[in-house]
Amino acid sequence: MSNAVLVNEPDDPLGATLLLGHGAGAPMDSTFMELLADQLARRGVRVLRFEFPYMAARRSDGRKRPPNPMPVLQAHLRELCSELPSPFFVGGKSMGGRVASMLAGEVGARGFICFGYPFHPPGKPEKTRTAHLQTLACPGLIVQGSRDPFGKPAEVADYVLDTHLQLHWLDSGEHDFKPLKSSGRTQQMLIDEAAEMAAGFCRQHL
């Protein structure tokens, strides 16, 4: 591919490639993204991690920037997808997942996978980002922590969402899938669960 990517190759491939975008504030090699990509590959999913233009620019000069406007983010994802052989899936962490969910049908993906979807900004439940999730052009999966400030179970239950959108809740997890200590679980355990769900989704739609 013409753009820089990090590749996690599975030892026992399913035949599925997942193009995985990062969230708004952390790069493609953040701890979360490293752990998630590793667990996906262990389950047979080939993972291609990439960075949106603003994050790539930060990598080159060290200056923090806000995310590019949505049309720029979408154009970058379209370019990457144009170089991928079928079958492939698109997805991402938070913002990356949102961009993927908006374009999955258009770019010919078999489906999209969102890890911690930003249903609304924290503290602003009225500002929903769900309009495009009401009618989907391809299947989707959202894996969400039950304590995620970007969308909790009671809020999401009231949304009108396409019946082809699968939603899996990670008990006690927050936006980075970190659980309460009292839950007896760890972030690694929730990331493992998220990867298991995602790999199963890929198998289902290959």
N, C-alpha and C positions, 0 to 999 in steps of 0.2 A: 504494500500500500504506500501511497506517496506521502501520507502523513505519519508522524511518529506514533507508534503504538507499543504497548507492552503485551506480550503474548504468553498465555498460560496454556500449554499443550497437555491434553490428557493422555495418560498411558493406555487407557481403554476407551477410545472415543465413541460417543453416541452418533457422531455425524452431524452434530449441531454446533454452530458457531454463534456466540453471543457477543455483540458489539456493546461494550459497557462504558457508559459515561459517568463522570464524577458529579458530586454535589457542588453547590455554589461556592463553598469556602475551602474545600480541600482537593488536592490534586489526585491524579490517577494512581499514584504510588503511596497514598495515605495508608495508615495501618488498617483501617476498615476495608479499603479497596484491595489491599494485599491479601488479607485474610479471606475475604469473600471470593476473590478470583481463584485462590488456591483451593478452597473447598468445592467450588464449581468444577474445576478441572479434575479433582479427585473423583467426581461423580460423572465424568465423561464429557463435560461441556468444554469446548475450546473457547477461551475468553480472549477477546481483543479489547484492551483498555486504551482509551484515547483522551485527549484534552481539548476542550474548546479553546478558541483563539485567545481569550483573555488570560486563561490559565497557562497556556503555552508561552505567552509573552511574559508572564510573571516568572516563569522558570528561567527565561533567558536573562532578565535584568533584576529579578528579585523584588520588583515593585508590585505591591498588592493593587488589584483592580476590581471593580464590580463586574459581575457577569455581563457579557455582551447582550445587546437587545435580542429578544426572542427570534426575529427573522435571521439574525446572524448565526445564532446557535443552530437553528433549523437548517440553514444553508450548509453549515459545516457537517452536520449529520448526514444530509442528503449526499454530499460529496463522498463521504466515507462509504456509505451504503452502495453507491454506484460502482465501487471497486470490489464488492463482496460477491463471491459465488453463492448461489442458492444451494441448500436452504440456510437461512440465517435468522437470528432473532436480534432485537434491539432492546436495550434496557439501561438502567442506571440507578445511581444513588440519588434520591431526592430530586433536585433540579434536572439531573441527567435523565432520570426516569420519566419526568414530566415531558421533556422534549421528545424522548423516544415514543411515549404514548401518543403524542400528537401526530407523529409521522409514520408510525409502523405500517399502516395500511398502504399509504402512498408509496413507500419505498420498497414494497414487496416482501416485508418480513413475515415470517410464519406467525409471529406474535411479539408481544412486548412484556417485559418484566420490570417492575418498579420496586426498589428496595427502600422503603420509607418514603411514600408519596407525599408531597406537600399539598394536601387537600386545601389548606388555607394558611396564611401567615400565622405564626404563634400569637395568641391573644386577639386575633381578628377572625373569628369563625364565620363572620358574615361575608368575608371576601373569598368565596370558594373558587377553586380552580377545577371544576368538574364538568363544565359544559360539554367538552369533547368526549367525556367518558360515558355520556348518556347513549350515544350511538356509535359503536365501534365498527371499523372496517376489517378488523382481525382480532383474534383472541388476546386477552391480556391477563396478567397476574400481578397483584399488588401484595407484597409482604410487608406488614406494618406492625410496629411495636404497639402494644395496648396502652402505653403511656406517652405515645408520640404527641408533642404539642402541636404538630402540623395536622393532626387528625386522629381523634380517639374513637373507640367503638360506638359510643352513644351518639356522636356527631355524624359519623359515616352512615350509621343505620338509617338516618333520615334523608340521605341523598338518593336521587334517582340515578341509578347506574345500569349500564347495559348488562343483560343477563349473561353475556359471554365474558364478563370481567370476573375473574376469580379473586377472592380476597382471603388472605391467610393472616391471622393475628398471632404475633409472638407474645406470649404471656409475660407481662411485666417489663417488656422492652421499651426503651425510649427511641429517639430518632436514629441513634447509632447502634441500636439493638443492645444497649447496656441495661441489664435488669437490676431490680432492687436486690441488695445483698440478702434480704430476708427471703427471697424467692428460692434460694438454694441453687440458682443457676448462674451461668457466667455469660459474658458477651460471646465468647467462642461457641458456647452451646447454641445460642440463638442464631449466630451466623451459620453454624452447621445446619440448623433446622431450615433456615432461609434457603441455603444452597440445595438442600434435599428437595424442597418444594419447587425450586426453580428447575432443577434437573428433571423432575417428574413432569413439569409443565412442558419442557422441551420434548421429552419422549412422547408425550400425548399429542403434540402437534407437528411432529416430523412427517 
